[in-house]
Amino acid sequence: MATVQFKDVSPYKLPRQHPPEDYIYGKYVQDVTLQKTGGYNVIGIALFGVGRAGSIHLTSLVKNPRVKLLYIVDDDQSKWKPLKDYWNLTETIFLASTNASQVFNDENVDAVVVASPTHTHEQIVTQALDHKKAVFCEKPVAEDIEKTRKCFEKAKKVGMPLLTAFNRRFDPAYSTVRERVRKGEVGHVTTIKVCSRDSPLPTIEYLKQSGGIFHDCAVHDIDMIIWILGEYPSKVSVSATANIPEIAEIGDHDTVAILLTFPSGTIGVIDLSRNSNYGYDQRLEVFGFKGMVRAENQQPVHGVEFSCGLEGLKRSPIFYSFPSRYQAGYINETEHFLNVLQDKEKLSVDPKDVLAVTKIASACEEAARTGRIIELNWNEEDHPQYQKEIGSIRSKL
Ligand SMILES: NC(=O)c1ccc[n+]([C@@H]2O[C@H](COP(=O)([O-])OP(=O)(O)OC[C@H]3O[C@@H](n4cnc5c(N)ncnc54)[C@H](O)[C@@H]3O)[C@@H](O)[C@H]2O)c1
């Protein structure tokens, strides 16, 4: 037999271990064997806002043995009792934002999670930092770049972490793409493409206070590109239209194409839509002369294919919405925040990247408005030190 020479020792003679890729099992083992990695005190947290994003964070926080959820602040009081009953939050205090000073003055609150509407972020972040609380803040941290910069300066001054919740950085598929690109597997990146089509179509009420498609949506895609490349663009050009009359009426866009040109020769392409009827279409492709690496759409039911009549092979639909598609990312970003608070990891979302993303999104807005190509200039101090970055979040769970 030609292959008998390849017979190895019995697999039972080899050490049994789970690779980092089996991180879901790893978490179960930790939960079952009750291994506390390093001693720590339970972290007291206050959550601001339990809408679309806040409900996701609520679930991560309530289920986490490292957390004690001390406060929920939300002006919509009709949510209080159902939340209290459903999650059995007998010790959590519910407050309206007018009484938020109780949170800031409570010494048991170590950290604040901000998932209220964008226009409320800056005030909550500033007050929390002034009271020496660590902050996890949904994007965007503030409504413009100067206010965002002030929030980071305050965080630095008081010595507290301020994490911007760019959830896609914590998605296992996207971090794998980045790891492979950073290992040089595709060589120098010549083209990076992100396709991001929202589903379901957000309400007009949300869109009116969203800050517009560039600061609400494109920031995630811009962040993906600069995070993978470790480089900021020198030029942006944009085509943007509104095919939905109600979106045109509020002066926003539902369809956008962004072209980013990088000093090293890379071209970035972002294809954005507010309304995809077949699910939340999230794809990423990185191409270089040595090869290509991409992250395709994912499905809640995978591995099932069916064929009926003559319409060809069919598969189950892709994830329908952002909470479903990025479930792992939302859990991982909370874990990362808690690890930062317990000195196990360094903050992985560099404030300089957040400011750069805001600057690029504003340049995109200007390019859409004027139809011009916008040049971007960067100083040495605008860039983070990428070589100091921490390793894979995924493998640390
Ligand atoms: N990273 C992501 O994937 C992601 C996804 C969605 C939204 N977001 C961000 O999250 C934030 C909230 O968006 P959303 O879609 O959850 O909005 P939402 O309207 O669904 O929820 C906001 C909640 O905040 C409450 N609220 C209003 N004012 C408040 C205040 N001053 N203090 C505390 N709570 C207050 C509202 O009653 C509501 O329950 C926005 O900044 C948005 O950009 C991020």
The ligand as an SDF file (V2000), in Angstrom:
LIG
                    3D

 44 48  0  0  0  0  0  0  0  0999 V2000
  -22.4030   49.2820   16.3850 N   0  0  0  0  0  0  0  0  0  0  0  0
  -23.5470   48.9680   15.8730 C   0  0  0  0  0  0  0  0  0  0  0  0
  -23.6830   47.9320   15.2290 O   0  0  0  0  0  0  0  0  0  0  0  0
  -24.7490   49.8500   16.1000 C   0  0  0  0  0  0  0  0  0  0  0  0
  -26.0060   49.4350   15.6560 C   0  0  0  0  0  0  0  0  0  0  0  0
  -27.1010   50.2600   15.9130 C   0  0  0  0  0  0  0  0  0  0  0  0
  -26.9480   51.4550   16.5620 C   0  0  0  0  0  0  0  0  0  0  0  0
  -25.7070   51.8380   16.9650 N   0  0  0  0  0  0  0  0  0  0  0  0
  -25.5160   53.1170   17.6810 C   0  0  0  0  0  0  0  0  0  0  0  0
  -26.1730   52.9800   18.9420 O   0  0  0  0  0  0  0  0  0  0  0  0
  -26.7860   54.1840   19.3210 C   0  0  0  0  0  0  0  0  0  0  0  0
  -28.2670   53.9240   19.6030 C   0  0  0  0  0  0  0  0  0  0  0  0
  -28.8750   53.4960   18.4060 O   0  0  0  0  0  0  0  0  0  0  0  0
  -30.1750   52.5470   18.4310 P   0  0  0  0  0  0  0  0  0  0  0  0
  -30.4090   52.1220   17.0420 O   0  0  0  0  0  0  0  0  0  0  0  0
  -30.0470   51.5330   19.5040 O   0  0  0  0  0  0  0  0  0  0  0  0
  -31.2730   53.6260   18.8710 O   0  0  0  0  0  0  0  0  0  0  0  0
  -32.7220   53.3510   19.4710 P   0  0  0  0  0  0  0  0  0  0  0  0
  -33.5010   54.5600   19.1390 O   0  0  0  0  0  0  0  0  0  0  0  0
  -33.2110   52.0130   19.0610 O   0  0  0  0  0  0  0  0  0  0  0  0
  -32.4830   53.2800   21.0520 O   0  0  0  0  0  0  0  0  0  0  0  0
  -32.0740   54.3610   21.8390 C   0  0  0  0  0  0  0  0  0  0  0  0
  -32.5690   54.1510   23.2670 C   0  0  0  0  0  0  0  0  0  0  0  0
  -32.0120   55.1870   24.0860 O   0  0  0  0  0  0  0  0  0  0  0  0
  -33.0410   55.7400   24.9270 C   0  0  0  0  0  0  0  0  0  0  0  0
  -32.6460   57.1050   25.2710 N   0  0  0  0  0  0  0  0  0  0  0  0
  -32.9910   58.2760   24.6740 C   0  0  0  0  0  0  0  0  0  0  0  0
  -32.3530   59.2950   25.2780 N   0  0  0  0  0  0  0  0  0  0  0  0
  -31.5990   58.7550   26.2730 C   0  0  0  0  0  0  0  0  0  0  0  0
  -30.7130   59.2910   27.2420 C   0  0  0  0  0  0  0  0  0  0  0  0
  -30.4390   60.6110   27.2950 N   0  0  0  0  0  0  0  0  0  0  0  0
  -30.1160   58.4580   28.1190 N   0  0  0  0  0  0  0  0  0  0  0  0
  -30.3600   57.1260   28.0820 C   0  0  0  0  0  0  0  0  0  0  0  0
  -31.1880   56.5610   27.1760 N   0  0  0  0  0  0  0  0  0  0  0  0
  -31.8060   57.3700   26.2810 C   0  0  0  0  0  0  0  0  0  0  0  0
  -34.2980   55.6280   24.0930 C   0  0  0  0  0  0  0  0  0  0  0  0
  -35.4650   55.6630   24.9160 O   0  0  0  0  0  0  0  0  0  0  0  0
  -34.0860   54.2680   23.4300 C   0  0  0  0  0  0  0  0  0  0  0  0
  -34.5610   53.2150   24.2310 O   0  0  0  0  0  0  0  0  0  0  0  0
  -26.5430   55.1730   18.1800 C   0  0  0  0  0  0  0  0  0  0  0  0
  -25.4640   55.9960   18.5410 O   0  0  0  0  0  0  0  0  0  0  0  0
  -26.1600   54.3020   16.9980 C   0  0  0  0  0  0  0  0  0  0  0  0
  -25.2290   54.9320   16.1340 O   0  0  0  0  0  0  0  0  0  0  0  0
  -24.6190   51.0620   16.7520 C   0  0  0  0  0  0  0  0  0  0  0  0
  1  2  1  0
  2  3  2  0
  2  4  1  0
  4  5  1  0
  4 44  2  0
  5  6  2  0
  6  7  1  0
  7  8  2  0
  8  9  1  0
  8 44  1  0
  9 10  1  0
  9 42  1  0
 10 11  1  0
 11 12  1  0
 11 40  1  0
 12 13  1  0
 13 14  1  0
 14 15  2  0
 14 16  1  0
 14 17  1  0
 17 18  1  0
 18 19  2  0
 18 20  1  0
 18 21  1  0
 21 22  1  0
 22 23  1  0
 23 24  1  0
 23 38  1  0
 24 25  1  0
 25 26  1  0
 25 36  1  0
 26 27  1  0
 26 35  1  0
 27 28  2  0
 28 29  1  0
 29 30  1  0
 29 35  2  0
 30 31  1  0
 30 32  2  0
 32 33  1  0
 33 34  2  0
 34 35  1  0
 36 37  1  0
 36 38  1  0
 38 39  1  0
 40 41  1  0
 40 42  1  0
 42 43  1  0
M  CHG  2   8   1  16  -1
M  END
$$$$
